Amino acid sequence: MPLIYEICGDEAWTHTSAPLNRYWCFFGGVLGLEPQMDRLETALRLHLTRNGCRQEVKWSNLSPRNLNLYKGVVEILIDHIRHHDLKYRQVFLDRTFVHVPSPEEPILSDLDIQFRICHQFLKHAFGLAHLLRAIGGFDRVFIRLDTHSSQRHKDKLCELAERLPALLKRTDFEVKVAFVCSHHLVRLCACDVLLGAAGSYGNKMHERRIAGSVKMTEKQKCRLELAKFIYERLRGVNSESRASKSFNWFESTGLDGDTRNRFLHKIRIWKFRPRNFVIDKGWQNDHLDKNGNYQGPEIVVPARLDEAKDR
């Protein structure tokens, strides 16, 4: 029987207006067999119905009033990752690593970069080259992404994604991409919450103060609480599944000496680095002001230019 997999993915922190943030262009997604993904969706919808939730679940809608509801969404997602063989993946950019383009490279817009990162995310982060092989069937991978206004970029991403089996030398499965409104799939909304929390915590949004105030707002407090809650849950799954206490939301997950772990690991984080780069130490924590804001560049050329691969 053929195996039908699903990847549902969302993006966050892609805005590039001032003030800029160190961590940006996040993509996150869940991979699992279609029946497992349907089971997750049913559990999430039941939770929202029981709690009378009519508002779309997403990071920007988090408030002190619905904090426990959002914790419940996270708990359900983590429980299904832990017990139903789902996998969570996250990729993001760090402005500390400044891309040095070669003369022949085209000039890319921020939107071009965003879609390129999405393609790399789909190609590498889920370990599709190591998907389990069906016996006597032709596997399918359905990718469901939050919709976007740029039809040209969506068409190009679909074209590239459908070529992935050939690129990965796995012509025993096919890939199809669909763009959906996130509020139609609660599992997409859950991804948005995890990405929103990661970007908020990493960019120290809880340390930024309204002019004239020395305290966090109530919204900052509940966002910090949920971010810490999510981090501890992700760290717990990582520790259980890998027997490792090493987990960092903002560093690439190790492979433990086996490339198959790109598929097998429950949780994987990928800090994407350009092939050629210099380091701007101005984005590192000890160079930011007390509110976590960038104060200016301090460029350092690394001893060795690295490739954009997770370690």
C-alpha positions in Angstrom: 0.0 0.0 0.0 1.3 3.5 -0.8 2.2 5.8 2.1 0.6 9.3 2.1 2.6 11.8 4.0 1.6 15.4 4.8 3.8 18.4 5.6 1.9 21.4 6.9 4.0 24.6 7.2 3.8 28.2 8.0 6.1 31.3 8.1 6.6 34.1 10.6 8.8 37.1 11.2 9.3 37.7 7.5 8.7 41.5 7.8 11.7 43.7 7.1 10.5 47.1 8.3 12.4 49.0 11.0 13.3 48.1 13.6 14.9 45.0 12.2 15.2 41.8 14.3 18.2 39.5 14.6 16.2 36.3 14.0 13.8 36.4 11.0 12.3 34.5 8.1 11.1 31.6 10.2 9.5 28.6 8.6 8.1 25.8 10.7 6.2 22.6 9.9 4.9 19.2 11.0 5.5 16.0 9.0 3.4 12.9 9.5 1.4 10.3 7.7 -2.0 11.6 6.6 -4.1 9.7 9.2 -1.9 11.0 12.0 -2.2 14.5 10.8 -6.0 14.1 10.6 -6.0 12.8 14.2 -4.1 15.9 15.3 -6.5 18.2 13.5 -9.5 16.5 15.2 -7.9 16.8 18.6 -7.1 20.5 18.1 -10.6 21.3 16.8 -12.2 19.5 19.7 -10.1 21.5 22.2 -11.2 24.8 20.5 -14.8 23.8 20.5 -14.8 22.8 24.1 -13.3 26.2 25.0 -15.8 28.2 22.9 -13.0 29.6 20.7 -14.2 31.5 17.6 -11.1 33.6 16.9 -8.3 32.3 14.7 -5.5 30.8 16.8 -2.3 32.6 15.9 0.5 34.3 17.8 -0.7 37.9 17.2 -4.1 37.0 18.8 -2.5 35.7 22.0 -3.7 37.6 25.1 -3.9 37.0 28.9 -7.5 35.9 28.5 -6.7 33.0 26.1 -3.3 32.0 27.4 -4.5 28.7 28.8 -6.3 27.9 25.5 -3.0 28.4 23.6 -1.1 26.3 26.1 -3.7 23.6 25.4 -3.0 23.8 21.7 0.7 23.4 22.3 0.2 20.5 24.6 -2.0 18.7 22.0 0.6 19.3 19.3 3.5 18.1 21.5 1.5 15.1 22.7 1.0 14.0 19.0 4.6 14.6 18.2 5.6 12.4 21.2 3.1 9.6 20.8 2.0 9.5 17.1 5.3 9.8 15.3 4.9 13.4 14.0 8.0 15.5 13.5 8.5 19.2 13.9 11.0 21.3 12.0 12.0 24.9 12.1 14.4 27.0 10.0 15.3 30.7 10.3 17.8 33.3 9.3 20.2 35.1 11.7 21.3 38.6 10.7 24.7 37.9 12.4 25.5 36.0 9.2 25.7 38.5 6.3 25.5 37.0 2.8 28.4 38.0 0.5 27.1 37.6 -3.0 29.2 36.6 -5.9 29.3 39.0 -8.9 27.1 36.7 -11.1 24.4 36.4 -8.5 21.1 38.2 -9.2 19.9 40.8 -6.8 17.1 39.3 -4.7 14.2 41.0 -3.0 13.3 40.0 0.6 10.3 38.1 -0.9 12.7 36.2 -3.2 14.8 35.3 -0.2 11.7 34.2 1.7 10.6 31.8 -1.0 14.1 30.4 -1.5 14.4 29.7 2.2 11.0 27.9 2.0 12.3 25.7 -0.8 15.5 24.8 1.1 13.3 24.1 4.1 11.1 21.6 2.2 14.1 20.1 0.4 16.4 19.5 3.5 14.7 19.9 6.9 12.3 17.0 6.8 14.8 14.4 5.5 12.6 13.5 2.5 15.5 11.6 1.1 15.1 9.1 3.9 11.3 8.6 3.8 10.3 5.1 4.6 9.6 3.2 1.4 6.2 1.7 0.8 5.9 -1.9 -0.3 4.3 -2.3 -3.7 3.1 1.3 -4.0 4.0 4.9 -5.0 4.2 7.2 -2.0 2.9 10.8 -2.0 3.9 13.9 0.0 1.2 16.6 0.2 2.6 19.9 1.3 0.1 22.4 2.7 1.4 25.9 3.2 -0.2 29.1 4.3 -1.4 31.1 1.3 0.4 34.1 -0.1 -0.5 37.1 -2.3 2.4 36.5 -4.8 1.1 34.0 -7.4 4.4 34.2 -9.3 6.3 33.1 -6.2 3.8 30.4 -5.4 3.9 28.9 -8.9 7.7 28.8 -8.8 7.7 27.1 -5.4 5.2 24.5 -6.6 7.4 23.8 -9.6 10.6 23.4 -7.5 8.8 21.3 -4.9 7.5 18.9 -7.5 11.1 18.3 -8.7 12.3 17.3 -5.2 12.0 13.5 -5.7 14.3 13.7 -8.7 16.8 16.0 -6.9 16.8 13.7 -3.9 17.2 10.6 -6.1 13.9 9.3 -4.7 11.7 8.8 -7.7 9.5 6.4 -5.7 7.3 9.3 -4.4 5.8 12.4 -5.7 5.2 15.9 -4.2 2.2 18.1 -4.5 1.9 21.6 -3.0 -1.3 23.4 -2.0 -1.7 26.9 -0.5 -4.5 27.1 2.0 -5.8 29.8 4.4 -4.3 29.0 7.8 -7.6 29.4 9.6 -9.0 26.4 7.7 -6.3 24.1 9.3 -5.8 24.4 13.0 -2.5 22.5 12.7 -1.2 25.3 10.6 -2.3 27.7 13.3 -0.4 25.7 15.9 2.8 26.0 13.7 2.2 29.8 13.7 2.1 29.9 17.5 5.4 27.9 17.8 7.1 30.2 15.3 5.7 33.4 16.8 7.0 32.3 20.2 10.5 31.4 18.9 10.9 34.8 17.2 9.5 36.7 20.1 11.8 35.0 22.6 14.9 35.1 20.5 14.4 38.7 19.6 13.9 39.6 23.2 10.5 41.3 22.6 9.8 41.0 26.3 12.7 43.3 27.1 11.4 46.2 24.9 9.7 48.9 26.8 7.0 51.4 25.8 8.4 55.0 26.2 8.3 56.1 29.8 7.6 52.6 31.2 10.0 50.3 33.1 7.7 47.3 33.2 6.4 44.7 30.7 2.9 45.1 29.4 0.4 42.4 30.2 0.7 41.1 26.6 4.5 40.9 26.9 4.1 38.9 30.1 1.8 36.3 28.6 3.9 36.0 25.4 7.0 35.4 27.5 5.2 32.8 29.6 3.9 31.0 26.5 7.3 31.1 24.8 9.0 29.6 27.9 6.2 27.0 28.1 6.8 26.0 24.4 10.6 25.9 24.8 10.3 23.5 27.8 8.0 21.2 25.9 10.2 21.1 22.8 13.3 20.5 25.0 11.4 17.7 26.8 10.6 15.9 23.5 14.2 16.3 22.3 15.5 14.9 25.6 13.1 11.9 25.5 13.7 11.0 21.9 17.4 11.6 21.7 18.5 11.0 25.3 20.2 14.4 25.0 19.9 17.4 27.2 21.4 19.6 24.5 18.8 21.8 22.9 18.9 25.3 21.7 16.0 27.1 19.9 18.5 29.2 17.9 21.2 26.7 16.9 21.1 23.9 14.4 20.3 20.4 15.8 23.2 17.9 15.5 22.8 14.8 13.3 24.3 12.4 15.9 26.5 11.0 13.1 23.7 9.8 10.9 22.1 11.8 8.1 18.9 9.7 8.4 18.2 11.7 11.5 17.0 14.5 9.3 13.9 12.4 9.0 14.0 10.3 12.2 14.4 13.0 14.9 11.2 14.3 16.5 12.5 17.9 16.7 15.0 19.6 14.5 16.1 23.2 14.4 18.1 24.7 11.5 19.9 28.0 11.6 20.4 28.6 7.9 23.7 30.2 6.9 24.7 31.5 3.5 27.4 29.7 1.6 29.6 32.8 1.7 29.2 35.2 4.6 30.8 37.7 7.0 29.8 38.0 10.6 28.2 41.2 11.9 28.9 41.1 15.7 26.6 44.0 16.1 23.7 41.6 16.2 25.1 39.5 19.0 23.6 39.9 22.5 26.5 41.8 24.1 26.3 44.4 21.3 22.6 45.2 21.6 21.2 47.9 23.8 19.2 47.1 27.0 16.0 46.7 24.9 17.6 44.3 22.5 17.9 46.8 19.7 20.7 46.8 17.1 23.2 49.7 17.5 25.2 49.3 14.3 27.6 46.9 12.4 30.8 45.4 13.6 31.9 43.2 10.6 34.3 40.3 11.1 35.5 38.0 8.3 35.4 34.4 9.5 38.6 32.3 9.2 36.7 29.8 7.0 33.6 30.3 4.9 31.1 27.7 5.7 28.2 26.1 3.8 24.5 26.5 4.6 24.1 23.1 6.1 22.9 21.9 9.5 25.6 20.3 11.5 
